[in-house]
Amino acid sequence: MAVQPKMKKAIFLVWLLLVPAGMGFTYQAFPPHFSGQWWDLLAFLTLTSVVAFMPMVINNTPIFLIQWVSLATFLSFGLFIEMIFAQAAVVLLLLRLRVQKEQYFRMPLNLIMFFLVSLLSGVVYYSLGGQTGPTLINDPHAIWLAAVYAVVNYCLNQVIISFYLYFIYKSKESYFGKDFIVETITTFITLPLGFVLYMFYNQQGLLALFIVAVPFASLSIIFKLYYSSEKINEYLQKAAEIGHQMAERLEVDGVIDLFIQKLSEMLPVDYAYIFDVISKDELQLVRRIQCGTGITTETAKIRKNQGISGYVWEKRKGCLYHSKKEWKPYSKGYLSGDAESILAVPIVRNKKVIGVLLLASKRKRAYEKSQLMIVDILCSYFAVAIENAKHYELTKTQSERCALTGLYNYRYFEKILTEEFDKLYKFERKVLSLIILDIDHFKEVNDTYGHQSGNEILSELAARLNNLVGSRGTVARYGGEEFVVLLPEVHKEEAYQMAEMIRQAIANWPFSLQQSLDLKQHQVRITASIGIVTAPEDAEDPLALVRHADRALYVGAKKAGRNRVAEYSSF
């Protein structure tokens, strides 16, 4: 949730005008109740700092349970001291959360909130006749007023938070969600600790703080450890799911895209780099994502033991950097200047490093050691999925392509032709043209120069056709010395022009033969006869289209003298 720069400046200004003056007013209107109890104040401040520095994490939500300490502080020393300690707690909490530079406005924003909550709840308490100090223990009515103070304090806190979310952060999500319920329950469970601490302190002195603080700190540590284990289990479950999803992808690009997408959903990833091992001592950057703006390919190369990626490759182990100061001396230029945290892991398959994954975040300390382990596991799944996808693509290419020319084969051409006619039937295509060509007197070339030279001509002709047609259509080897060009959304006139251009490109430029029977280089001129046909004008189904194109080729071009283009005509 982004906050506008003008709003950030306004927040700092409001804090500057409100909080210092408000603190001075509070000191004058509600002076603190202590007399030389500096050690006691220091002990309460220490307890406040410990609680602020150890927020409980429950259900993935950090819970700032400072209210019970603030209650005991308020009842013992008055509003001004509680206000000072609350301000200190906010500063410590935000330092603990490592707020980034662009989020610095949260400091004055939260200081304003805690100042208002402290002031207003204290004013309500005093206006109802409440007092602070040791005498509170012997007055049951005062205990009820203290409970009212605690409830008002919490309610004001929630009201101001909701105001911030709706009017400053412009959030459209419901405020009363799972996080609100968890925080409310935990707050009201711990509030009685404030009364216990206050009463115990008035009877036992500073010993009470130690007795109460130790169990609370222990509970915070237990919650943190439990949360960490739950988080790791969740990561492991997600990693297994991602592994299955990658295994279902059959294209290399699809596997890579899914891998990066899922990593970005799991972790704070602003930049992602995938390197491929291209030789025994060199990596090449093959995929990069930058701030979610899209996937690009790069040509950057890294040598073994060079830079962060080269080091990971050499040592065959992952590495983790929490800030730019740690990794900057080892960087080799491809990393973005605003990156801070770095997580890099080798991609290993059959005990061999086949690549390196590097993730970067603009935040400091964005990654944890447990996440390094999870990414390492994901890279193992990724390596298997990539290898499977490469095998599939190779098999698919071998089944669809002509081994000699690299063009699509007859089987693939039939499949594409059927699909294009389906589009015609559904009115997704208006017109479909087909060009079929046959090399004239090709048997003489084979008899004169050998079949290997004939293969050279076929390969060079395939390259010329690909260059001429480009992305406008599909070129396939139909069989022997016959080739076809399928042109969606190309009318007969335009198809004729292209066919004529193809005919001239064959007839006007000789073909080079390197492997003739006499082992000499030859320049051979050949010609081709070409037939064209267009659907639905000339044919209503795929079989008819091919049959009529053949008729145009052999009747209209071959029999008319060869080296010419002929249109199909039903007359």
N, C-alpha and C positions, 0 to 999 in steps of 0.2 A: 504494500500500500504506500504509494508515493505521496509525499507532502510537498506542496509548492514552496519554492524558495522564499517568496514573500511571507508565507505563513510561518516559516522557520524564523525569519527575522522578527516577525511580530511576537513570537513566543519568547525569544530572548528579551525583547523590549518589555513585555508584560512582567516577566520575572524580575527584571532590573527595577521596575517601578513599584512592584507589589511586595515582593518577599522581604527585602531588607527593611523597608519602612514598616511592613507588617510585623516583623520580628521585634523591631524597636517598640512598636505600640503594645505588643503582647507583654514585653518585659515591664513596661510601665503599668499596664492595666492588671496583669496577673503575675506579680513577681514570684520567683521560685521559692519553694519551701525547703531550704536546707541551711544548716549552720555548721560550716566547717567539715561537712561530710564529703570531702574531696575523694577519698578512697572509695566511698560508696558510689559516688557519681562515676568514677573511673570503672568500677566493676560493672555497673549497669551499662555504661557505654561499650565496654568490652563484650558483654552478653549481646547487646544490640548488634554489634559488628559481626559477631560469630553467626547469629541468626541470618543477618543480611547476606553474609558471604557464603552461606550454605543453604540456598533455596532447595526445597524438596521438589523433585520431579515426579509428578503423578499423572499417569495417563498421557505421557508426552508433553505435559504442561508444567513449566516451572512455577511453583507456588511460593510466593513471598509472604511467609507467615510471621510478620513482625508485629501484628496487632496485640498479641498477648503480652509481649515485652513492653510495648508502648502503653498498654493499660496499667501494668505494674509501675512503670516509670511515672505516668501521669498521677496515679493515686499517691505515690510516695513523694514526688518532688514538685508537682504542679505542671501547668500547661507549657510554660516557657521551656523547661528542661525537656519535656516530651517532644516538643516541636524541634528543638535543636537535634536531639537524638534521631528523630525521624528523617530529618534532612541528611544527616550523616549516613543513615542506613541506605537511603536512595542512592547516594554517591557510590557507596561501597558495592551495592548490588549491580549497578550499571558498569562499574569497573570489572566486577566478576564476570559479567556477561560479555565483556570485550566489545562494547559498542563501536561500530565503525565510524569513520569521519563524517560520512553523510547522515549518520544517525545521532550526531552530537546534540541535536535539538531536543532529544528525549530527556536529557539531563535537566534543563530548566523546565520542561513540560511536566516531568514527574515531581520536581521540587515544588512547583506551583500547586499541583494536586495535593501533595501531602501537607503543604502549608494550609491550604483551604480546609482540608479535612480536619486537621488538628485544631485550627482556630474555631471553626463552626461547631464541631462536636464539643469542644471545651466551653464555648459560650452557652450552648444548650445546657450542659451539665451545671454550670454555675448559675444560670438563670433559674433552674429548677431548685436551687438551694443546696446543691452539692458542694462538698468541701474536699480538700486533699490534706493528707497527713496521717499520722499514726492513729488518731482518734477515730478514724473511719471503721476500725475493726469492731468497736463496741456499739456501732449504730447500724442495726439491720436495715433501716430505711435508706441509709447511705449506700449500702451494698446494692440495693435495687436501683438507685440512681446511677451507680457505677455500671450496672448492667445496661441501663438505658444509654449511657455514654458509649459503651462498646458497640451496641446495635446501631446507634446513630452514626458512629465513626465508620462502621462497615458500609452502611447504606449510602452515606455520602461518597465514600470511596467508589462504589459501583456506579453511582449516578454520574460522577465526573468522568470515570472511564468510558461509560457509554456515550457521554457528550463528546469526548475526544474521538472515539471511533467514528461517530456519525458526521461530525462537523469538521474535524481536522484531517482524519485519515480517509474520510468519504467512503467508509466501508458500508456495503449493502447486505452483509451477512447478518443473521440474527445474533444479537448479543447474548440472549439467554440460551446458550448451547451447552455442550458437555463440559467445556472448560469452566463456565460460570457455576454449574452445579458442583463440580469437584472443588473449586475454590471455596464456595459457600460452606460446604460440608466440613472441609478441613479447617476452615477458620473458626467455625462455631464449636468444633471439637476441641481446638486448642485454646480458645478464649478462657475456659476455666483455669488453665495454667496461669493466666495473668493474676487471677484472684489468689490462687494458691501461692504464687511467688510473692505477691504483696504481703499476705498474712504471714507467711513463713519468714520473710525478710524482717518484718517488724518484731518477730519473736527470736530469731536466731542470728540476725545480722547477715554478714557477707557469706556465711556458710550456706545460706539458702540458695544463693545464686549458683554456687558450685554444684549443689545437689540437684537443682532443677536443670541447669545447663547441660550437664553431662548426659543424662538420658535423652534430652532433645537432640543434642549433637549426634549421639549414637543412632537415634531413630532416623535422622537425616542421612547418615552414611548408609544405613541399611536400605532406605528407600532408593538412594542413588545406585547402590550395587544391584538391587533388584531391577531397577529401570534399565541399567546397562545390559544385564543378562536378557531381559525381555527384548531390548532393542536388537541385540545380536541375533536372538532367535528369529525375530521378525525379518532381519536382513537375510539370514540363511534361507528362510522360507521363500522370500522374494527372489533370491539368487536361483533357487531350484526352479521356480516358475519361469524366470527369464531364460534359464537354460533350455527348458522344454520349448518355449516360444521360438528361440533361435534355431533349435533343431528342426522346427517345422518350416523355416524359410529355406528356399531352394536356390536363391540367387545371392551371390557374394555381397552386392550392394545392399540388398534387403537385410542380410544378417548384420552388416556394419551399422546401418541406419537404426535398426531396432536396438542394438547394443548401446549405442550412444544415447538414444532416446530414453531407455530404461535407466541408464546410469544418471542421466540428468534429472530424472524423477526421484531417484533414491538419494542423491547427494547434491550438494551445492556446486554445480559445475557451470562455470562461465566459459571455459575454454577446454576443448578436448582434442587430443592429437593421437593419431594412430600411425606408428612407424612399422614398416615391413623390412625384414632382413633380405637384402638383394644380393649380397655376397658374403664371404666369410668375415669381412671386416667393415661392412658399410650398411647403414640403415637409410631408408628413404621415407619421407613423410608422404603418406598416401591419402590421408583423410584428416580434415580439420573442421571443427565447429567453433564458431566465435560468438558468444553471447546469444545463442539461439537464432542467429541471423541466417543460418543455412549451412550447407555442407559444400566445401570446396576441396579441390585437389591441389597439392603443392608439389614442388620439385626439390625441396630442401633435403640435403643429404647430411648424415651424421656418421662419423667414423666410430669404431669401437672404442670405448673408454673415453669418448669425447662428449662433453656436456652431460646433462642429467640422464637423457635417454641412453647415451653410449655407456655411461657408468652402470645403469640398470642392466643393460645387455651383458656387459663384461662380468658383473658380479652375480648375475642370475637371481637377483633379489630386489624386492620393492624398496622404495625410499619415500620418506614423508618430510616435507618442510612446512613450517608453520608461518613463515613470513619471507618477504623478498630478501631481507638481509642474509638469510641462511643459504638461499640458492643462487643469488645473483652472481657470485664469483664463478659458478659453473655453467651458467647459461650461454648458449651459442646463437642467440639472436632471434629464434623463431617464436619465443614466448612474448606475450603481450606485456607492455610496460606497466599496466595497472594490475597484473596478477600478483597475488600474495601467497596463498597456500598452494602447495604442489603435492600431488600424489602420483607416483609413477610405479608401474608394475610390469614385469616381463610377461609376454604371452608365450607360453610353453606348450609344445606338443611332442609327445614321445621323448621327453627329457631333452628336447632341443628348443632353444629360443627361436621363435619364428617372427617375433615382432615385439613392440613395446607400446604400452598405453600410458599416456600422460594426461592427467586431469589437473585443472587449475581453477582457483576461485579468487575473486577480488577481496574476499574476507580473510583476515588473519585467523589462524587456528580453525580453519573450516573443516578439517579432516581429523579423524581419530585413528589410533592404531587398529582398533577393531574394524574400521572401514577399510583399512589397507588389506586386512585378511579377507574381507568379503569381496573386494575387487579382484584380489588374486584368484579366488575361487571362480568368480565370473569370467575371468580371462581364460581359465581352463575350459569352461563351457564354450566360450567364444572361439577358441582355437579349434575345437572339435567341429563346431557348426560351420566355421569357415572352410575347413578341409572338406567336409561333406558337400558344401555348396559348390566348391571348386570341382569336385568329382562330378557332381550333377551337371554343372554347366559344360564341362568337357564332354560328357556323354551326350548331352543334348546337342552340342555343336556337331559332334561326329555323326549324329543321326540326322541332322538337318542340313549339313553342308556337304558340298562336293569336296573330296579330299584334294583334288588336283587344283581346282580354280578358286576354292574358298567361297564360291557363290552358294546360294541355297540350292538344294537338290529338288528333284521332281516331286518327292513325297511332301516336302514343305510347301512347294508351290501349289500343289493341289489343295492343301489345307488352307492357305491364304486365299486362294481363288474361291473356295466354298464360303469362307467368312465374308469376303467382299460381296458375294452374291446375296448372302443373308442380309447384308446392310442395304443392298438394292431393294430387296423384297420389303424391308421395313421402312423404306424411303429415307434411310440415313445417308444414302448415296444417290446422286442423281444420274451419274454416268460412270462407266468403267471401260477403259480401253486396254487392249492387249497387243503387244508387238511380239512377233515370233520371227527369228532369223536363222538362216542356215548358211554355213560357209560353202561357197561354190568350189567344186572340184577338190574337196579336202583330201580325198583318197590319193590324188596325185602328189600332194605335199608329203603324205606319209610314205608313199612309194619312192619318192625322189630323195627325201632328206632323212627319213626314218620316223618311227613313231614317237621317239623322244622329242624330236623337233616339232612334231605335230602337237605334242603336249605343251611345248613352249608357246606355240601360237594360241592355243586355247587359253592358257593362263594370262597371256598379254591381252587377249581380246576381252577376257573377263574384267581385267583392270580398267580397260578403256570404257567398257559399259558402265562400270560402277562410277567412274569419274563423270561420265556424261549424264547419267540418270540421277545420281545423288540421292537426296531424300524424297524426290518426287514420285518414286515408285519402287517396286521390288524386282531385282534382277535374279534370275535363276538359270541354272544349266538344265535344259530340258532333256538332254540325252545326246551322246555322241558329239557332233559338232553343231547342235541346235541349242539356241538360247531363247529365253522369253523375258519380256519386261511387262510387268503388270502396273497400270497407271490409274489409280483411283481419281475420280473427279477431273479427268482429262478427256476432252471431246476429240472426235476423230480428226479434225483439222490440226489440232495441236499435237496429237499422237503422230500424225503423218509427218509434221515438221521434225519431230524428234527422231522418227525412224529415218528420215532423209539425212539428218545430221549424223546418225550412227553409221549409215551406209557410207557417207563420205569419209568419216573418221577411219573406217576400215580400208576403203579403196585408195585413199590419197596418201596414207602414211605406211610405209613398209614395216614389216615385222622382223625383228632381229632373231636369228637362230644362232645359238652358241654351241649346240651339241648335235650337229649334223653328222651324217655317216662318214663324210670325208674329213671330219674334225676341223673344219674351217668355219669361220664366221660368215653368215650369209644374210642378205637383206631380201626378204621375200614379200612380194605384193600378192594380196589375196582380195577377193570380193565376197560379198554376201548378198543373198536374196532375202527380202523382208516382206512379211505380210502383216496387215493390221486389221483389227476388228473392234467394234464398240458395242457394248451392251447398255441399255436394253434394245438399242436400235437394231442390232444385227443378231442378237441371241438372247434367249430367255432363261438359259440355265448354263452352268459351268461347262458341261460337256459340249454343248453347241458352240460356245464361244471358242474353245480350243479347236474344234473341228472346222469351224469357218475360218479361223486364222490360218490353219494348215492349208485350207483350200486357196486362200488368197496367196499364200507363200508359193505353193507348187503350181497352181494354175495361172495366177496373175503375175508372178515374178519369174519363177524358174522356166516355165514354158515360153515366156515372152522374151527370153534372152539372158536372164540372170543379171546380177548387180543392179537391182532396181527395187523400188518399194511399190507394193500393190495393196489396194484396199479390197476388202471383201464386198462383193456385190451379189445379191440374190438373183440378179437377172442373167 
